Amino acid sequence: MDNTFSLFKGQVVRSKKGRDEGKVFVITEIIDKDYLYLVDGKLRKLDRPKKKKVKHLYIYKDIIDLDNKDLNDSYIRKKLLPYS
């Protein structure tokens, strides 16, 4: 199953494997077809994103605007609140 067609920077995802299972993140960077960098604004902040495999994620259709001039960890936490 190839999920790369629906991956965008700012897209909301939820972890389905690992110690962060069930946590909601935002994609900050797409490394390649298998790996992404994710942040949640709490444990994984913008300056320390988590590298995660695409196959370990549920992918939501929702996209958060990361080109915002006020982009910080608090903004990301506020946008992810409805998902948790």
N, C-alpha and C positions, 0 to 999 in steps of 0.2 A: 504494500500500500504506500503510495507516494503522496506525502502531504505538502510538498514544496510549493505547489500551485497556490496555496492559500496562506502563505506566510508573509507577513509584512512587519516592518519596524513599527512598534507601538501596539502590536496585536496582543490581546489578552490570552494567556494560556494557564492551564492547571496541571500540576505534576501528578503523574499516576504511578511513578516508581521512585524509590529512594527514601532517604530520611526526611525529605521535604514533601512526601506524598500528601496530596490534597491541598497544598498551598497554591495560591494564585500569583502569577507573575506577569510582567510585561516584557516583550521582546525588545531589547535595546539594539541588538546587532545580530545579523545573520552571518555566521562564519562560513558555512558551506551547506550542502544539502542535508548533512547529518547533525550539525551542531549549531547552537544558538547561545547568545548571552542574554540572561534574564535578570531583572531586578524586581523587588517588591516594596522597596522603600523602608523596610523594617530591618530584617536581618541581612538582606542583599541590597545594598545601597548603590547609587549610581557610580560611585568610585570603586566599588568592588562587586561587579556583576558575577552571576553564577553561570558557568558553562554547563549546558545540558543537552542531551541527545533529543532530537525531534521525536523519536519513537517512544520516548518516555513522557510525552505530553498529550493532554487533551487540548484541542485548539478551538477557541471561541471565535466567532465572526467579528466581535467588537474590536475596535481600534481606538487607542488613546493617542491624542495629538502630542507627540514628543518634540515638535518644533516650536513649542511654546517658549516664550522668553523667560517665563517664571518656572521653568522646569527644575524641580528639586525633589528630594525624597518625600517631603510632605505632600506635594502635588500628586505624586504617584500613589501614596497611601490613600489619599482622599478619593482618587479615581477607582482604586481597586476595592474600596469598602463595600459596594453593592454585591461583589462576588463572594465575599467570605461570610 
